[in-house]
Amino acid sequence: MFPIADDNPRINTPTVTWSIIAVCVLVFFWQFSLGQTGGEIAVYQFGMIPARLFGTATLDPALAEIPAWATVFTSMFMHGGWMHLGFNMLFLWIFGDNVEDSMGHVRYLAFYLLCGVAAALAQAINPGSTIPMVGASGAISGVLGAYLLLHPRATVRTIIFLGVFATMMHLPALIVLGLWFVLQLVSAAFSTSGEPGVAFWAHVGGFVAGMALVPLFKKRDVSLFQPARYRAFQMERRRGPWG
């Protein structure tokens, strides 16, 4: 199951969402310009390492470019490869604009960063781990959690893979995001915290944080569990009867 778009029209330009995407892309090009060795060093310098964050292990002082607490934030804008970056930015592009609409630009940015912090802390389930965590997926998981509560009935265009075949389906966000969260939760339960790989606990922590924080960050006139809206209806209403 792979979402590629939603039919939920946005109201305002998602300035923060687009800015985050731009920053992540620029940072990745910077990582790429460092070469393989330089890029790996940058991941250890600016990625979130639980053992460094909690002071449970002594790491090479040469890697301490910034304070340990700051890596919780810098790690959100780094990625481990093209696919890592691409999938994360696609999910943010699809779901971020409507969540930003519901909160406003400033509160949305604060919400996004807080979800990223919660995701990093959840991934640090083993405080002695020296494996760096990078990626926006924890913060984006918070956006998905908020979207689920705000627009559970919004239609998400999703590719369903059936062996070697694939088909397009229009599914409610409740099903798409709900199944995604269950998959992350099950994967986290069976993952080994001491091994490198997908940060499933960050996804779980970010998603739960997003659901918990959205009632506090949304605008007062924005309700949870909104009915489905469609881009075609929105476009027709804006044009009016005379085109």
C-alpha positions in Angstrom: 0.0 0.0 0.0 1.6 3.2 -1.2 -0.2 6.7 -1.1 0.6 9.0 -3.9 -1.9 11.9 -3.4 -5.1 12.9 -1.6 -8.2 14.6 -2.8 -8.3 17.0 0.2 -8.1 20.6 -1.1 -5.9 23.1 0.8 -6.9 26.6 1.6 -3.7 28.5 2.0 -0.2 28.1 0.5 1.7 25.6 2.7 4.7 27.8 3.1 6.2 25.9 6.0 5.7 22.5 4.4 7.3 23.5 1.2 10.2 25.2 3.1 10.9 22.1 5.1 11.0 20.1 1.8 13.4 22.6 0.3 15.7 22.6 3.3 15.8 18.8 3.4 16.6 18.6 -0.3 19.4 21.2 0.1 20.8 19.5 3.1 20.9 16.2 1.3 22.7 17.7 -1.7 25.2 19.1 0.9 25.6 15.6 2.3 26.1 14.2 -1.2 28.8 16.8 -2.0 30.9 15.5 1.0 31.4 12.1 -0.6 30.9 8.8 1.0 33.3 9.2 3.9 32.5 12.9 4.5 28.8 12.1 4.4 29.1 9.3 6.9 31.1 11.6 9.3 28.4 14.3 8.9 25.7 11.7 9.9 27.7 11.0 13.1 28.2 14.8 13.7 24.7 15.9 13.2 22.6 12.8 13.6 20.9 12.0 16.9 23.0 9.3 18.8 21.2 8.1 22.0 24.4 7.4 23.8 25.7 10.9 23.1 22.3 12.5 24.0 22.1 10.8 27.4 25.8 10.7 28.1 25.9 6.9 28.5 29.0 6.4 26.3 32.1 8.4 25.4 32.3 9.2 21.7 35.1 10.7 19.6 35.3 14.4 20.5 36.0 15.2 16.9 32.4 14.3 16.1 31.0 16.7 18.6 30.4 19.6 16.2 27.3 20.8 18.0 25.8 20.2 21.5 24.1 16.8 21.8 20.7 18.3 22.4 20.9 20.2 19.1 21.3 16.9 17.1 17.7 16.2 18.0 16.8 19.0 15.6 19.6 18.7 13.0 18.9 15.0 12.5 15.3 15.9 11.2 16.7 17.5 8.1 19.3 14.8 7.1 18.7 11.6 5.2 20.5 8.4 4.5 19.8 8.1 0.7 17.7 9.2 -2.2 14.9 6.8 -1.5 14.8 7.8 2.2 14.5 11.5 1.2 12.1 10.9 -1.6 9.6 8.8 0.3 9.7 11.2 3.3 9.1 14.3 1.2 6.3 12.6 -0.8 4.4 11.9 2.5 5.0 15.4 3.7 3.8 16.8 0.4 0.6 14.8 0.4 -0.4 15.3 4.1 1.4 18.4 5.3 -0.5 21.1 3.6 -3.9 20.3 5.2 -2.3 20.0 8.6 -0.6 23.3 8.1 -4.0 24.8 7.1 -5.5 23.6 10.4 -2.9 25.2 12.6 -1.4 28.2 10.8 2.2 28.5 9.8 3.9 29.3 13.1 2.0 26.8 15.2 2.5 24.1 12.5 6.3 24.6 12.6 6.3 24.3 16.4 4.1 21.2 16.1 6.4 19.6 13.5 9.5 20.2 15.6 7.9 18.9 18.8 6.8 15.7 17.0 10.4 15.3 15.8 11.7 15.6 19.3 9.1 13.0 20.5 10.2 10.7 17.7 13.8 11.0 18.6 13.2 10.3 22.3 11.1 7.3 21.3 13.8 5.9 19.1 16.3 6.3 22.0 14.6 3.4 23.7 18.1 2.0 24.1 20.0 5.0 25.7 23.3 3.2 25.2 22.9 2.9 21.4 25.7 4.5 19.3 23.8 4.2 16.1 22.9 7.7 14.6 19.3 8.5 13.7 18.7 10.8 10.7 15.5 11.6 8.7 12.4 13.6 8.8 10.1 10.5 9.1 9.6 10.9 12.9 8.3 14.5 12.5 6.3 13.5 9.4 4.8 10.7 11.3 3.4 13.3 13.7 1.9 15.1 10.7 0.2 11.7 9.7 -1.2 11.3 13.2 -2.7 14.8 13.1 -4.1 14.2 9.6 -5.8 11.1 10.8 -7.7 12.9 13.5 -8.4 16.0 11.3 -9.4 14.3 8.1 -10.1 10.6 8.7 -12.6 10.4 5.8 -10.4 12.2 3.2 -9.8 10.2 0.1 -6.2 9.0 -0.4 -5.2 7.8 -3.8 -3.2 4.6 -3.1 -1.3 2.1 -5.1 -2.0 -1.5 -3.9 0.6 -4.1 -4.8 -0.7 -7.6 -5.4 2.4 -9.7 -6.1 3.7 -8.5 -9.5 0.6 -6.6 -10.2 -0.5 -3.1 -8.9 -3.8 -1.3 -8.9 -4.9 2.2 -7.9 -7.5 2.5 -5.2 -9.2 5.5 -3.5 -9.3 4.8 0.3 -10.2 6.8 3.4 -7.3 8.2 5.3 -8.4 6.3 8.3 -7.6 3.0 6.6 -4.4 4.1 4.9 -2.9 5.8 7.9 -4.4 3.4 10.4 -2.8 0.4 8.6 0.4 2.3 8.2 0.6 2.9 12.0 -0.2 -0.7 12.8 2.6 -1.8 10.5 5.0 0.5 12.2 4.0 -0.6 15.7 4.3 -4.3 14.8 7.7 -3.7 13.1 8.9 -1.8 16.1 7.9 -4.6 18.5 10.0 -7.1 16.5 12.9 -4.8 15.7 16.3 -4.9 17.5 17.2 -1.5 19.0 20.9 -2.2 18.7 20.9 -2.8 15.0 20.8 -0.2 12.2 17.8 0.0 10.0 14.4 1.8 9.8 13.6 3.8 12.9 10.2 2.2 13.6 10.0 3.5 17.2 10.6 7.0 15.9 7.6 6.5 13.6 5.4 5.3 16.5 6.5 8.0 18.8 6.0 10.8 16.3 2.6 9.5 15.2 1.3 9.3 18.8 2.7 12.7 19.6 0.9 14.1 16.5 -2.4 12.7 17.7 -1.8 14.0 21.2 -0.7 17.5 20.1 -3.2 18.3 17.3 -6.0 19.3 19.6 -3.7 21.8 21.3 -2.2 23.3 18.1 -5.2 23.4 15.7 -7.1 26.7 15.3 -10.2 27.1 17.5 -12.6 27.1 14.5 -11.1 23.9 13.1 -12.8 20.7 14.2 -11.5 17.1 14.4 -13.0 14.3 12.3 -13.9 16.6 9.4 -16.1 15.3 6.6 -14.5 14.5 3.2 -13.8 17.3 0.8 -12.8 17.1 -2.9 -10.6 19.2 -5.0 -13.1 19.3 -7.9 -15.8 20.7 -5.7 -13.4 23.3 -4.3 -12.3 24.4 -7.7 -15.9 24.7 -9.0 -16.9 26.8 -5.9 -14.0 29.2 -6.4 -14.7 29.8 -10.1 -18.4 30.5 -9.5 -21.2 30.0 -11.9 -19.7 32.2 -14.6 -16.3 30.5 -14.8 
